[in-house]
């Protein structure tokens, strides 16, 4: 019996290309025990590059807690059939540590190690396509190697 060829995930982010209305809920002080959330609204614009092997998200949202502007670069790694996700915010101009993962069943899960407030954390970012015109994004941090997670960012995008 011949094993089925592994799925090529190069087009996994194609559903997201375009302009979106973005609503964000962000935990004001992650990993502090506080459950105070702040809301933002604005736009995300997703551009496709390299025949689907890369894409760039421009995020611009604002709310009572201020403004968030940043870019997320996603790169496809054909050999491992996975993506890396990189984020840089305009506030500090720093590129975060990459997260790695793939889509399965319409859900993308990306994991990586980083630091927050000087302490090591595990980061999980989940992307799901709710329908043709809606996508959901959720970020969570873990201080115990992924045994427990604290969600600190929820975004819902609606196609414009």
C-alpha positions as semicolon CSV with decimal commas, in nm:
position;residue;x (nm);y (nm);z (nm)
1;X;0,000;0,000;0,000
2;X;0,131;0,345;-0,091
3;X;0,103;0,610;0,181
4;X;-0,098;0,917;0,079
5;X;0,115;1,217;0,001
6;X;0,135;1,468;0,287
7;X;-0,083;1,773;0,243
8;X;0,088;2,089;0,119
9;X;-0,022;2,375;0,345
10;X;0,104;2,657;0,124
11;X;-0,250;2,789;0,066
12;X;-0,370;2,763;0,428
13;X;-0,381;3,141;0,477
14;X;-0,543;3,220;0,140
15;X;-0,885;3,256;0,307
16;X;-0,749;3,554;0,498
17;X;-0,618;3,763;0,207
18;X;-0,798;4,097;0,189
19;X;-0,926;4,376;0,411
20;X;-1,098;4,304;0,744
21;X;-1,280;4,489;1,022
22;X;-1,101;4,376;1,337
23;X;-1,242;4,369;1,689
24;X;-0,989;4,289;1,961
25;X;-1,030;4,204;2,329
26;X;-0,698;4,215;2,513
27;X;-0,624;4,122;2,871
28;X;-0,487;4,446;3,015
29;X;-0,225;4,277;3,239
30;X;-0,147;3,922;3,128
31;X;-0,015;3,676;3,386
32;X;-0,100;3,909;3,675
33;X;-0,418;3,742;3,795
34;X;-0,623;4,036;3,667
35;X;-0,921;3,960;3,444
36;X;-0,965;4,318;3,317
37;X;-1,017;4,320;2,941
38;X;-0,988;4,619;2,707
39;X;-1,149;4,653;2,364
40;X;-1,013;4,782;2,035
41;X;-1,150;4,816;1,685
42;X;-0,991;4,886;1,348
43;X;-0,866;4,704;1,042
44;X;-0,639;4,424;0,932
45;X;-0,511;4,399;0,577
46;X;-0,360;4,069;0,464
47;X;-0,127;4,056;0,161
48;X;-0,018;3,732;-0,011
49;X;0,340;3,692;-0,141
50;X;0,568;3,423;-0,288
51;X;0,289;3,223;-0,452
52;X;0,124;3,176;-0,113
53;X;0,444;3,089;0,071
54;X;0,434;3,414;0,268
55;X;0,182;3,668;0,382
56;X;0,188;3,991;0,576
57;X;-0,084;4,126;0,803
58;X;-0,107;4,500;0,876
59;X;-0,296;4,554;1,203
60;X;-0,429;4,893;1,314
61;X;-0,677;4,905;1,602
62;X;-0,763;5,159;1,870
63;X;-0,982;5,189;2,177
64;X;-1,003;5,350;2,521
65;X;-0,672;5,185;2,622
66;X;-0,486;5,331;2,323
67;X;-0,372;5,217;1,982
68;X;-0,208;4,896;1,859
69;X;-0,027;4,889;1,527
70;X;0,183;4,602;1,405
71;X;0,266;4,354;1,134
72;X;0,260;3,978;1,133
73;X;0,478;3,793;0,884
74;X;0,389;3,429;0,815
75;X;0,634;3,210;0,623
76;X;0,568;2,861;0,487
77;X;0,839;2,597;0,535
78;X;0,773;2,338;0,260
79;X;1,010;2,072;0,394
80;X;0,837;2,054;0,731
81;X;0,497;2,153;0,587
82;X;0,449;2,408;0,861
83;X;0,433;2,784;0,904
84;X;0,628;3,025;1,120
85;X;0,448;3,332;1,254
86;X;0,643;3,646;1,346
87;X;0,499;3,968;1,495
88;X;0,640;4,318;1,532
89;X;0,458;4,603;1,703
90;X;0,503;4,968;1,618
91;X;0,524;5,057;1,989
92;X;0,862;4,889;2,038
93;X;0,973;4,795;1,686
94;X;1,083;4,452;1,809
95;X;1,020;4,121;1,634
96;X;0,881;3,856;1,868
97;X;1,016;3,502;1,881
98;X;0,858;3,289;1,605
99;X;0,570;3,051;1,660
100;X;0,553;2,730;1,454
101;X;0,257;2,522;1,349
102;X;0,012;2,422;1,082
103;X;-0,355;2,406;0,992
104;X;-0,558;2,090;1,041
105;X;-0,931;2,074;0,989
106;X;-0,964;2,448;0,933
107;X;-0,782;2,537;1,257
108;X;-0,427;2,667;1,276
109;X;-0,229;2,621;1,596
110;X;0,113;2,783;1,641
111;X;0,340;2,742;1,943
112;X;0,668;2,889;2,058
113;X;0,881;3,003;2,349
114;X;0,926;3,366;2,447
115;X;0,959;3,583;2,755
116;X;0,706;3,813;2,920
117;X;0,800;4,051;3,199
118;X;1,143;3,888;3,213
119;X;1,013;3,536;3,268
120;X;1,003;3,248;3,020
121;X;0,664;3,162;2,873
122;X;0,510;2,933;2,613
123;X;0,289;3,110;2,356
124;X;-0,003;2,955;2,170
125;X;-0,178;3,129;1,882
126;X;-0,489;2,974;1,730
127;X;-0,651;3,083;1,404
128;X;-0,987;2,950;1,292
129;X;-1,204;3,035;0,996
130;X;-1,554;3,071;1,133
131;X;-1,706;3,110;0,785
132;X;-1,610;3,264;0,448
133;X;-1,628;3,617;0,591
134;X;-1,525;3,569;0,956
135;X;-1,203;3,457;1,124
136;X;-1,112;3,423;1,492
137;X;-0,769;3,461;1,654
138;X;-0,676;3,369;2,009
139;X;-0,344;3,409;2,188
140;X;-0,262;3,247;2,522
141;X;0,043;3,235;2,750
142;X;0,161;2,948;2,971
143;X;0,414;2,968;3,253
144;X;0,414;2,592;3,317
145;X;0,529;2,458;2,981
146;X;0,181;2,434;2,830
147;X;-0,003;2,249;3,107
148;X;-0,232;2,548;3,165
149;X;-0,302;2,851;2,947
150;X;-0,421;3,206;3,007
151;X;-0,596;3,357;2,704
152;X;-0,491;3,721;2,667
153;X;-0,594;3,822;2,312
154;X;-0,912;3,746;2,118
155;X;-0,971;3,901;1,778
156;X;-1,263;3,857;1,545
157;X;-1,220;3,968;1,185
158;X;-1,511;4,034;0,950
159;X;-1,438;4,076;0,578
160;X;-1,491;4,427;0,440
